[in-house]
Amino acid sequence: FFKFKMANETFQENLCDSEEEEEVEDEYSGRQLTPEELQKRRQWEREQTHLKGQLITADSPEVRSWRVGRDLFANLHHVGGVDISFVKGSDKACAMLVVLSFPELKLLHVSKAMVVMTEPYIPGFLAFREVGFLLDRLEEVKREKPELVPQVILVDGNGILHPRGFGLASHLGVECGIPCVGVAKKLYHVDGLVKDAEYREKVCKTLLKKGDHIDLRGESGKIWGRALRTSDDAPNPVYISVGHKISLDVTTQLVVACSHKRIPEPTRKADLLSREDLRKPIKSKKKRK
């Protein structure tokens, strides 16, 4: 997709797409955690386990109600996209929620805020760092534009494609009660999933056109998500996974229907707008305790 021209090229290089891209290895890899972070991780493990007990990976009544006859999405009118972009090496970020019309994918509403991350980054627990800011955006839409509350949200990150089976898209979905879909740009290496020569050969032979996909089956036999080609012009897939209240099959068809380019329009617009806001002077920042 297109690039913005910036006067300050150094700042452009420091704009990071999202923390999702850093979280592609096993959850306990990387730097050694401090004692405080270890304590925080134990607390988050308990909370994550509790929330995961509420996870729904099949089509909910809301999702089933979209269907009329053979049209899966006849009653789907508002699709959300969320993203948090930040300045690399800084805790300053822009939390963004966009609402698009469906199937036209026209921008209807934007809810955004400049924020400061207050929680540490602990691999495997990214949602605890970000989800509160995204919930704030949803609450703002409910207050100011209740008629535009999204019926489903595409999340720049993973759902059940996660070492503990509960990534940002699942966490957000359980917390807000809205069906959510995980759409990641990089493959999370979990349960033996790797981008080795065999995988690359399969992608080249199988993902030939928009809508083609490969099940991401781990060594355990579990299907964690899919590698999905979203554009005839973009051979590299995105990695989709169930977030909450929606099946993998409907997730696949929804992401295809929301895509003109490699990145689906809801998360693409959220990403571009949040980057644009980061280039503006920061007047105020919100913190979450």
C-alpha positions as CSV (number, residue, x, y, z in Angstrom):
1,F,0.0,0.0,0.0
2,F,1.0,3.6,-0.5
3,K,3.6,5.4,1.6
4,F,3.3,8.8,3.2
5,K,6.0,11.3,2.4
6,M,7.4,12.9,5.6
7,A,9.7,15.8,6.2
8,N,11.4,14.0,9.0
9,E,12.6,10.8,7.6
10,T,14.2,9.7,10.8
11,F,10.9,9.9,12.5
12,Q,9.3,7.9,9.7
13,E,11.8,5.1,10.3
14,N,10.9,5.1,14.0
15,L,7.2,4.7,13.4
16,C,6.4,1.1,14.3
17,D,3.4,-0.6,12.7
18,S,2.3,-2.4,15.9
19,E,3.7,-4.6,18.6
20,E,2.1,-7.6,16.9
21,E,5.2,-7.9,14.6
22,E,7.5,-8.3,17.6
23,E,5.5,-11.1,19.0
24,V,6.2,-13.9,16.6
25,E,8.4,-16.3,18.6
26,D,7.6,-18.5,21.6
27,E,6.2,-16.6,24.5
28,Y,9.1,-17.3,26.9
29,S,11.9,-16.4,24.4
30,G,13.8,-13.1,24.3
31,R,15.1,-11.0,27.2
32,Q,15.0,-12.2,30.8
33,L,12.1,-10.7,32.8
34,T,12.7,-8.7,35.9
35,P,11.2,-9.9,39.2
36,E,8.4,-7.4,38.9
37,E,7.7,-8.5,35.4
38,L,7.7,-12.2,36.5
39,Q,5.1,-11.3,39.2
40,K,3.1,-9.4,36.6
41,R,3.2,-12.4,34.2
42,R,1.9,-14.8,36.9
43,Q,-1.0,-12.4,37.6
44,W,-1.8,-12.1,33.9
45,E,-1.6,-15.8,33.4
46,R,-4.4,-16.2,36.0
47,E,-6.5,-13.5,34.5
48,Q,-5.9,-14.8,31.0
49,T,-7.0,-18.3,32.0
50,H,-10.2,-16.9,33.5
51,L,-11.0,-14.9,30.4
52,K,-10.2,-17.8,28.1
53,G,-12.9,-19.8,29.8
54,Q,-15.4,-17.4,28.2
55,L,-14.0,-17.8,24.7
56,I,-16.4,-18.8,21.9
57,T,-14.8,-20.1,18.7
58,A,-18.0,-21.0,16.8
59,D,-20.5,-18.6,15.1
60,S,-22.5,-16.8,17.7
61,P,-26.2,-15.9,17.2
62,E,-25.1,-12.4,16.1
63,V,-22.9,-13.8,13.4
64,R,-25.6,-16.3,12.3
65,S,-28.1,-13.5,12.0
66,W,-26.0,-11.8,9.3
67,R,-27.0,-14.6,6.9
68,V,-30.0,-14.5,4.6
69,G,-30.2,-17.5,2.3
70,R,-26.8,-18.0,0.6
71,D,-25.6,-14.5,1.5
72,L,-23.5,-14.8,4.6
73,F,-23.3,-11.1,5.2
74,A,-26.7,-9.7,4.1
75,N,-27.3,-8.1,7.5
76,L,-23.7,-7.0,8.2
77,H,-23.5,-3.3,7.8
78,H,-20.7,-2.0,10.1
79,V,-17.2,-3.4,10.3
80,G,-14.6,-2.2,12.8
81,G,-10.8,-2.1,12.6
82,V,-8.4,-1.5,15.5
83,D,-4.7,-0.8,15.6
84,I,-2.2,0.8,18.0
85,S,0.8,2.4,16.3
86,F,3.7,3.7,18.4
87,V,7.0,5.4,18.1
88,K,9.7,2.7,18.3
89,G,11.6,2.8,21.6
90,S,8.9,5.0,23.2
91,D,5.7,4.4,25.2
92,K,3.8,7.0,23.2
93,A,1.2,5.6,20.9
94,C,-2.0,6.2,19.0
95,A,-5.0,4.0,19.7
96,M,-7.3,3.9,16.7
97,L,-10.8,2.4,16.0
98,V,-12.4,2.9,12.6
99,V,-15.9,1.9,11.5
100,L,-16.5,1.1,7.9
101,S,-19.6,0.4,5.9
102,F,-20.1,-3.1,4.6
103,P,-19.8,-4.2,1.9
104,E,-18.8,-0.8,0.5
105,L,-15.9,-0.4,3.0
106,K,-16.3,3.4,3.2
107,L,-15.0,5.1,6.3
108,L,-18.0,6.1,8.6
109,H,-16.3,7.0,11.9
110,V,-13.0,7.4,13.6
111,S,-12.3,7.1,17.3
112,K,-8.7,7.9,18.3
113,A,-6.5,8.9,21.2
114,M,-2.9,9.6,21.9
115,V,-1.9,7.4,24.8
116,V,1.1,6.4,26.9
117,M,1.7,2.7,27.5
118,T,2.0,2.1,31.3
119,E,2.2,-1.8,31.3
120,P,5.4,-3.6,30.4
121,Y,5.7,-5.6,27.2
122,I,5.8,-9.3,28.2
123,P,5.7,-11.8,25.3
124,G,2.5,-13.7,25.2
125,F,0.6,-11.0,27.1
126,L,0.5,-8.2,24.6
127,A,-3.3,-7.8,25.1
128,F,-2.8,-6.6,28.7
129,R,-0.7,-3.8,27.5
130,E,-3.1,-2.6,24.7
131,V,-6.7,-3.8,25.2
132,G,-7.7,-1.1,27.7
133,F,-7.1,1.6,25.2
134,L,-9.1,-0.2,22.5
135,L,-12.0,-0.7,24.9
136,D,-11.9,3.0,25.6
137,R,-12.3,3.7,21.8
138,L,-15.3,1.3,21.7
139,E,-16.9,3.0,24.7
140,E,-16.5,6.4,23.0
141,V,-18.4,5.1,19.9
142,K,-21.1,3.7,22.0
143,R,-21.6,7.1,23.7
144,E,-21.2,9.3,20.7
145,K,-22.4,7.2,17.7
146,P,-24.3,4.2,19.1
147,E,-25.8,3.6,15.6
148,L,-22.3,2.9,14.3
149,V,-21.1,0.4,16.9
150,P,-19.3,-2.3,14.8
151,Q,-21.0,-5.7,14.4
152,V,-17.5,-7.3,14.1
153,I,-14.0,-6.0,14.6
154,L,-10.9,-6.9,12.7
155,V,-7.8,-6.7,15.0
156,D,-4.2,-6.1,13.9
157,G,-2.9,-9.1,15.8
158,N,-3.7,-12.7,16.6
159,G,-6.7,-14.5,18.1
160,I,-6.3,-18.1,19.1
161,L,-3.1,-18.3,17.0
162,H,-1.1,-17.7,20.2
163,P,1.0,-19.9,22.6
164,R,-1.8,-19.8,25.2
165,G,-4.6,-19.7,22.6
166,F,-5.7,-16.2,23.6
167,G,-4.2,-13.3,21.7
168,L,-5.3,-9.7,21.5
169,A,-8.3,-10.4,19.2
170,S,-9.6,-13.0,21.6
171,H,-9.0,-10.9,24.6
172,L,-10.7,-7.9,23.1
173,G,-13.7,-10.0,21.9
174,V,-14.3,-11.5,25.3
175,E,-14.0,-8.1,27.1
176,C,-16.3,-6.2,24.7
177,G,-18.6,-9.0,23.7
178,I,-18.4,-8.2,19.9
179,P,-17.2,-10.8,17.4
180,C,-13.5,-10.3,16.7
181,V,-11.1,-11.6,14.1
182,G,-7.3,-11.7,14.3
183,V,-5.4,-10.6,11.2
184,A,-1.6,-10.7,11.6
185,K,1.1,-9.8,9.1
186,K,3.6,-12.2,10.5
187,L,3.3,-15.9,11.4
188,Y,3.3,-16.5,15.2
189,H,5.7,-19.5,15.7
190,V,3.7,-21.8,17.9
191,D,3.1,-25.5,18.0
192,G,5.8,-26.1,15.4
193,L,4.5,-23.6,12.9
194,V,7.5,-22.2,11.0
195,K,8.0,-20.5,7.6
196,D,10.5,-23.2,6.3
197,A,11.2,-24.4,2.8
198,E,8.2,-26.7,2.9
199,Y,5.9,-24.0,4.0
200,R,7.1,-21.6,1.3
201,E,6.7,-24.2,-1.4
202,K,3.1,-24.8,-0.3
203,V,2.4,-21.1,-0.4
204,C,3.7,-20.8,-3.9
205,K,1.8,-23.8,-5.2
206,T,-1.5,-23.2,-3.3
207,L,-2.1,-19.5,-2.8
208,L,-2.5,-18.6,-6.4
209,K,-5.4,-16.1,-6.3
210,K,-7.5,-14.0,-3.8
211,G,-9.3,-16.2,-1.4
212,D,-6.9,-19.2,-1.6
213,H,-5.8,-20.3,1.9
214,I,-3.8,-22.9,3.8
215,D,-4.7,-24.3,7.2
216,L,-2.1,-23.6,9.8
217,R,-2.0,-27.0,11.4
218,G,0.5,-27.4,14.3
219,E,2.5,-30.5,15.3
220,S,-0.3,-31.3,17.7
221,G,-2.8,-31.6,14.9
222,K,-4.6,-28.4,15.9
223,I,-5.6,-25.9,13.3
224,W,-4.6,-22.5,14.7
225,G,-5.7,-20.4,11.8
226,R,-5.1,-19.9,8.1
227,A,-2.6,-18.3,5.8
228,L,-4.9,-16.4,3.4
229,R,-4.2,-14.6,0.2
230,T,-6.3,-11.5,0.2
231,S,-5.4,-9.9,-3.1
232,D,-4.5,-11.1,-6.6
233,D,-1.8,-8.4,-6.6
234,A,-0.3,-9.4,-3.3
235,P,1.2,-12.9,-3.2
236,N,2.2,-12.7,0.5
237,P,-0.6,-14.0,2.8
238,V,-1.9,-12.6,6.0
239,Y,-2.4,-14.9,9.0
240,I,-6.0,-15.0,10.2
241,S,-7.4,-16.7,13.3
242,V,-10.6,-16.8,15.2
243,G,-10.9,-14.1,17.8
244,H,-14.2,-14.5,19.5
245,K,-17.8,-15.5,18.5
246,I,-17.0,-16.3,14.9
247,S,-15.8,-19.5,13.2
248,L,-12.7,-19.9,11.0
249,D,-14.7,-20.4,7.9
250,V,-16.8,-17.2,8.3
251,T,-13.6,-15.4,9.4
252,T,-12.0,-16.4,6.1
253,Q,-14.8,-15.2,4.0
254,L,-15.2,-12.0,5.9
255,V,-11.5,-11.1,5.6
256,V,-11.6,-11.7,1.9
257,A,-14.7,-9.6,1.5
258,C,-13.0,-6.8,3.4
259,S,-9.8,-6.8,1.3
260,H,-8.8,-4.8,-1.7
261,K,-5.1,-5.0,-0.9
262,R,-3.0,-7.4,1.2
263,I,-4.1,-5.9,4.5
264,P,-7.9,-5.8,5.0
265,E,-9.4,-2.3,4.7
266,P,-10.6,-2.0,8.4
267,T,-7.1,-2.7,9.9
268,R,-5.3,-1.0,6.9
269,K,-7.3,2.3,7.5
270,A,-6.8,2.1,11.3
271,D,-3.0,1.6,10.7
272,L,-2.7,4.5,8.2
273,L,-4.7,6.9,10.3
274,S,-2.9,6.1,13.5
275,R,0.5,6.6,11.8
276,E,-0.8,9.9,10.4
277,D,-1.7,11.1,13.9
278,L,1.7,10.1,15.3
279,R,3.2,12.6,12.9
280,K,1.2,15.4,14.4
281,P,2.4,17.4,17.5
282,I,1.2,15.5,20.6
283,K,-1.0,17.9,22.6
284,S,-2.2,15.5,25.3
285,K,-1.7,11.9,26.2
286,K,-3.9,9.6,28.1
287,K,-2.6,7.1,30.6
288,R,-4.3,3.9,31.9
289,K,-3.6,2.8,35.5
